[in-house]
Amino acid sequence: MLPEGYVVLNFEGNKAYIRRDRLWQLRRVCAAVFDCDGVLLDIRDSYNKAISKVVAFVLEGLTGYPFPVDLVSDEIIFLFRKTGGFNNDWDTVYGVLMFVLSGLTEKLRGKLKRLLERTGRRQCAFERFFEVTQTAKEELKSFGSGEGVFEGLAERLKGFASLLDATGAASVDRNLLTASGWSEDFADYYKALKRFLYHSSEVGRSVIPTVFEEFFCGSGLFREMYGIEPRFCKDLGMVENEKVIVQRETLGWLASIFGKHNLGIASGSRPQPAKHVMGDLLGKFRSEALVFLDTMERAERERSNKEGRYVSLKKPHPFSLLKAVEAFDPFDFVLYVGDSMEDAIMAREAAKVANHFLFVGVYHYTGLEQSVLCSFLEAGCDMVIPSVNELPSVLEALRREKR
């Protein structure tokens, strides 16, 4: 069924959707900024699998029981990201872990709480985790698994994801603490878990960030990025499974449309993995218009120090997009190309600051094409296309129609 208000173009069985009331603006676009993961790079076998692997690893460590490495499906990850609050995969891992561990029996929760309080006080994430896991194998497993935690877990995780919102990890805490009826015992257990797993975003000291980055990066890239000796993972990382989506010809065609200095990147990930996979293709983008997590974190520290409180500039906050387009000023209209609702929300927030932003959603490399496509159309995105490689053809078609 044709979505109301959209023009549809066909690309070898895949469809592109363009809002009729945005045609005149799309014809005046003079620059494009891209999300990296899921847009320029195919991350289906890297980030998504790292989330599930880390969840299973940590759960087994804290309970003594093996959890399936495919526990967290692409659908569950999509439902978390659809809320607009889980662009950071550490937060997705946190949400799943806290949900599962909150569902342990009261007896197991009490035992785990005492274990976390008795051990796990070391500064090093590995030493803290190892100290707890060694004891958990002996003490918790003998307490019984509480098989009810496993039964229907995937469906219950999907239901939980539907309760979350754009505040991300904060919405995890609100929902789980509310569901407990604000029991003092549960609240104490919850605080102990949170303090142990994700007390900060510091790799090397906080368990979730450290385990995730080691599994994702692998030993060599992790050592290069963080200057820390890896201890959770000595093998190649999930990043090695990534493939480049954007074709060299696509970037050349876009440069001919916009000019070679009018392509940028606004990504919530660090630059090293992108450089590792994309190689010299990053040179096709304007260096001043490359905004990765490092840039956001520096700005966060500056603003937080200035305001005397923690300030988050991560997606869906528009900081990275607004920062990237500074290199294009002055401009008429800029496209932001993303693969998630966080990206769509960020473009919408940027448009509130300056009404020059249009959003293009891509859906082919998401793992759940139909669900992502529908979510973009329901949100009224300006353009929805299979992948970044169809973008030049659509733009050329729109400009020919104008002439």
FIMARTOR-18300 format. One line per 2 residues: for each residue x, z, y of C-alpha. Coordinates in steps of 0.05 Angstrom, whole numbers, plus 32768, in hexadecimal, padded with zeros to 4 digits. Each point is the difference from the previous one (the first is absolute). Layout:
X Z Y | ...;
% end
This chain:
8000 8000 8000 | 801C 7FEC 8044;
800F 803E 802B | 7FD7 7FFF 803F;
8027 7FEB 803E | 803C 7FE2 7FDB;
801B 7FBA 7FF8 | 801C 7FF4 7FBA;
803C 7FD5 7FED | 8015 7FF1 7FB8;
8047 8006 7FE6 | 8006 7FEA 7FB7;
7FC9 802D 7FE8 | 800D 8038 8032;
7FDA 8007 8041 | 8012 8011 8047;
7FCD 801F 802E | 8002 7FFA 804C;
7FCF 8022 802F | 7FDB 7FCD 802B;
8001 802D 803D | 804C 8006 7FFC;
8010 7FB6 7FFC | 8011 7FF8 8049;
802F 803C 7FFE | 8021 7FEA 7FBF;
8010 7FBD 801F | 8026 8024 8038;
802C 802B 7FD2 | 8049 7FFA 8014;
8022 8033 7FD1 | 7FF7 8022 7FBD;
8015 8045 7FE6 | 7FFF 800E 7FB5;
7FFA 803D 7FD4 | 8037 7FFB 7FCD;
7FE8 801D 7FBE | 7FC7 7FD8 7FE2;
8007 7FCA 8034 | 8047 7FE7 8000;
8012 8023 7FBF | 7FD9 8006 7FBF;
8001 804B 7FF1 | 7FCE 8004 7FC7;
8037 8010 7FCE | 8028 802D 802E;
7FDC 8030 802F | 7FC0 8004 7FD7;
8025 800D 7FBF | 802E 8032 8023;
7FC2 8028 8015 | 7FE6 8005 7FB9;
8044 800E 7FE2 | 800F 8038 8032;
7FBC 801F 7FF5 | 8009 8001 7FB4;
8048 801B 8006 | 7FED 803A 802E;
7FC1 8012 7FD9 | 8027 8004 7FC0;
8036 8029 8022 | 7FCE 8033 801B;
7FD3 8006 7FC3 | 802D 7FF0 7FC5;
7FCF 7FCB 7FE8 | 800D 7FB4 8001;
7FD3 7FD8 802E | 7FF8 7FB4 7FF8;
802D 7FD9 802F | 7FC5 7FD2 8011;
7FD3 803A 8013 | 7FFA 7FE7 8048;
7FE3 7FBA 7FFD | 8003 7FCA 8036;
7FB6 800D 800C | 800C 804A 800E;
8039 7FEF 802F | 7FD4 7FCD 8024;
7FC9 8034 8009 | 8031 8031 801F;
801C 7FCA 802F | 7FBB 7FE6 8011;
7FF3 8041 8026 | 8034 7FED 8033;
8028 8040 7FF7 | 8030 7FF0 7FC7;
8031 7FCC 8019 | 8037 8030 7FEB;
8005 8000 7FB4 | 801B 8047 8000;
7FBB 8016 801A | 7FDE 7FDB 7FC7;
802C 8023 7FCD | 7FF0 8042 8023;
7FB5 7FF3 7FFF | 7FFF 7FEF 7FB5;
802D 803B 7FED | 7FD9 8033 8028;
7FBE 7FE7 7FE3 | 8019 8003 7FB8;
8023 8043 8007 | 7FC5 801E 8025;
7FD6 7FEF 7FC3 | 8029 802A 7FD0;
7FDD 803B 7FE0 | 8000 8041 8028;
802F 801F 7FCD | 8032 7FC6 8005;
7FFC 8000 804C | 8011 804A 8002;
803A 7FF6 7FD0 | 801C 7FC5 8027;
7FF9 8025 8042 | 8028 803B 7FE6;
8034 7FD0 7FE5 | 8006 7FDC 8044;
8007 8042 8023 | 8034 801A 7FCF;
802A 7FC1 8000 | 8006 7FC3 802B;
801F 8021 803D | 803E 7FD5 8002;
800B 7FCF 803A | 8012 7FC5 7FD4;
7FC2 7FDB 7FE6 | 8020 7FF1 7FBD;
8018 8047 7FF3 | 7FBC 801C 8015;
7FDA 7FD0 7FD4 | 802F 8008 7FC5;
7FFB 804C 8003 | 7FB4 7FFD 7FFD;
7FFC 7FCA 7FCA | 802E 8025 7FD0;
7FD4 803D 8004 | 7FBF 7FD7 7FFE;
8013 7FE1 7FBD | 8005 8045 7FE1;
7FCA 8027 8024 | 7FC8 7FD0 8015;
7FFA 7FD6 7FC2 | 7FF5 803D 7FD5;
7FC6 8012 802E | 7FD8 7FC2 7FEA;
7FF8 7FBE 8023 | 7FBA 8006 801A;
7FEC 7FBC 7FE3 | 7FC6 7FFB 8030;
8032 7FEB 8035 | 800D 7FBF 7FDA;
7FB8 7FEF 7FEF | 7FE4 7FCD 8030;
803B 800B 8030 | 8003 7FB8 8019;
7FB7 7FFF 8013 | 8005 8044 8021;
803C 7FE8 8029 | 7FD7 7FC4 8018;
7FC8 802F 8015 | 8032 802D 8024;
801E 7FC4 8025 | 7FBA 7FEF 801B;
8000 8044 8024 | 8041 7FF4 8025;
8009 7FE2 8046 | 8033 7FE5 8032;
8020 8045 8008 | 8020 7FF6 7FBC;
8022 803D 7FE2 | 7FD9 802D 802F;
7FBF 7FE6 7FE2 | 801B 8010 7FBB;
800A 8049 8015 | 7FBC 8005 8021;
7FDA 7FE5 7FC5 | 8024 8028 7FCA;
7FFE 8042 8025 | 7FB7 7FF5 8011;
7FF0 7FEF 7FB8 | 801F 8042 7FEA;
7FCE 8027 802A | 803B 801D 8028;
8013 802E 7FC8 | 803B 802A 8017;
8022 7FFA 7FBC | 7FF9 7FB4 8000;
8017 7FFB 8049 | 803F 8028 7FEE;
800D 7FD3 7FC4 | 7FF4 7FC2 802A;
8031 8017 8036 | 8035 800F 7FCB;
7FF8 7FBA 7FE2 | 8003 7FDE 8044;
803E 8027 8015 | 8022 7FEE 7FBF;
7FEE 7FB6 7FFE | 7FFC 7FE7 8047;
8015 8034 8033 | 8021 7FCA 802B;
8011 7FB6 8002 | 8049 800E 7FF6;
801F 7FD9 7FC6 | 802E 802E 7FD9;
7FD9 8040 8010 | 7FB7 7FEE 7FF4;
7FED 7FEF 7FB8 | 7FCF 7FC6 8008;
8029 7FD8 8032 | 8040 800A 7FD8;
7FE3 7FEE 7FBC | 7FDB 7FC4 801C;
803B 7FE3 8025 | 802F 8008 7FC4;
7FCF 7FDE 7FD1 | 7FF0 7FC9 8032;
8046 7FF2 801B | 802A 800C 7FC2;
8042 8025 8002 | 8029 7FCE 8028;
7FCF 7FF1 8039 | 7FEA 8049 8003;
8049 8016 800A | 800A 7FCA 8035;
7FC0 8012 8026 | 8003 804C 7FFF;
8049 8012 7FF3 | 7FE9 802D 7FC7;
8016 7FFD 7FB8 | 7FC2 7FEE 7FD6;
7FEE 8032 7FCA | 7FB9 7FEE 7FEA;
800F 7FB6 7FF1 | 8042 7FE1 7FEB;
7FE3 7FBB 7FF1 | 7FEA 7FC3 8027;
7FC4 800E 802D | 7FBB 7FE1 8004;
8017 7FD9 803D | 8023 7FD0 7FD1;
7FBA 7FE9 7FE9 | 7FEE 7FE6 8045;
7FFA 7FB6 800E | 7FFE 7FDB 8042;
7FBB 7FE5 8012 | 800F 7FDC 8041;
801F 7FBC 7FF7 | 803A 7FE8 802A;
7FD6 7FC3 8013 | 7FC7 802D 8018;
802E 8024 8030 | 801C 7FBE 8019;
7FBA 7FE5 800B | 7FEA 803F 8025;
803E 7FFC 802C | 7FEE 7FB9 8012;
7FBA 8017 8014 | 8013 803F 8027;
804A 7FF5 8010 | 8038 801C 7FD5;
8004 8041 8027 | 7FB8 8014 7FF9;
7FFD 801D 7FB9 | 8006 804B 7FF4;
7FF5 8037 7FCD | 7FDC 8043 8007;
8008 8026 7FBF | 7FF6 8047 7FE9;
803A 7FFB 7FCF | 804B 8004 800B;
8029 7FC2 800F | 8032 8005 7FC7;
7FD0 7FED 7FC7 | 7FE8 7FC4 8029;
8048 7FE9 800C | 8010 800C 7FB7;
7FC9 7FD1 7FE9 | 7FF8 7FCE 8039;
8049 7FF4 8010 | 800C 7FCC 8036;
7FB5 7FF4 8009 | 7FFE 803C 802F;
8029 7FD6 802F | 7FC3 7FD4 800C;
7FE0 8039 8027 | 8013 8016 8046;
802D 803C 7FF8 | 7FE2 8024 803D;
7FBC 7FF9 7FE0 | 8012 8023 7FBE;
7FE1 8045 7FFC | 8008 8028 7FC0;
7FF6 8049 7FEF | 8043 8015 801D;
7FEA 7FEA 8046 | 7FBE 8026 7FF9;
8022 803F 7FE9 | 8030 8000 803C;
7FC5 7FF7 802F | 7FD9 8037 7FDC;
803A 8031 8009 | 8006 7FEF 804A;
7FB5 8008 800D | 7FF9 803E 7FD6;
803A 8022 8025 | 7FE2 7FEB 8043;
7FB9 8018 7FF0 | 8015 803E 7FD8;
7FD6 7FEC 7FC4 | 8005 7FD0 7FC6;
7FEB 7FB9 8013 | 7FF4 7FCB 7FCA;
800A 7FB7 8013 | 7FF9 7FE4 7FBA;
7FC9 7FCF 7FEE | 7FC8 7FFB 8011;
801D 8017 8043 | 800F 7FC0 8027;
8047 8014 8015 | 8025 7FD0 7FD2;
7FD7 7FC4 8013 | 8003 800F 804B;
804B 800B 7FFA | 800B 7FBE 7FDC;
7FDB 7FD6 8033 | 8029 801B 8039;
8032 7FC9 7FEE | 7FCB 7FCA 800C;
7FE8 8017 8044 | 7FDE 7FDD 8022;
7FD1 7FE4 7FCC | 7FB9 7FE8 7FFA;
7FE9 8014 7FB9 | 8028 801C 7FC6;
7FED 8000 7FB6 | 800E 803C 7FD4;
8000 7FED 7FB6 | 7FF4 8039 7FCF;
7FE6 800F 7FBA | 7FDB 8042 8009;
7FCC 8023 8029 | 8037 802A 8021;
801A 7FBE 801C | 7FBB 7FEA 8018;
7FF4 8044 8021 | 8045 7FFD 8022;
7FF1 7FBB 801D | 7FBD 8019 8019;
8021 803D 8021 | 8035 7FD3 8020;
7FC8 7FD4 801C | 7FE4 803E 8023;
8041 8007 8025 | 8006 7FB5 8010;
7FCA 7FCF 7FEC | 8032 7FCC 7FE6;
8002 8010 7FB6 | 7FDE 7FDC 7FC6;
8004 8016 7FB7 | 800C 7FD4 7FC3;
7FF3 8020 7FBC | 8022 7FE3 7FC2;
7FE4 800F 7FBB | 8020 7FD5 7FC9;
803B 802E 7FF0 | 7FDB 8043 8002;
7FEF 8006 7FB6 | 7FB6 8008 8011;
7FF2 7FBE 8024 | 7FB4 8003 8002;
7FFD 8049 8015 | 8032 7FF6 8039;
7FDF 7FBF 8016 | 7FBB 8022 8003;
801C 803C 8026 | 801F 7FD2 8035;
7FC0 7FD7 8008 | 7FD5 803F 8003;
802E 801A 8037 | 7FF7 7FBF 8028;
804A 7FEE 8001 | 8011 7FC5 802D;
801E 7FD6 7FC7 | 8006 800C 7FB5;
802E 7FD2 7FD8 | 801E 7FFF 7FBA;
8048 800A 8015 | 802F 7FF9 803A;
8012 7FBA 7FE7 | 7FBB 7FE5 8014;
8006 8019 8048 | 8023 7FC3 801E;
7FCD 7FD0 7FE1 | 7FC6 8028 801D;
801F 8004 8045 | 800F 7FB5 8000;
7FB8 7FF2 7FEA | 7FE4 802A 8039;
802D 7FDE 8033 | 7FEE 7FBB 7FE7;
7FB6 8012 8005 | 800B 8015 8049;
801F 7FBD 8010;
% end
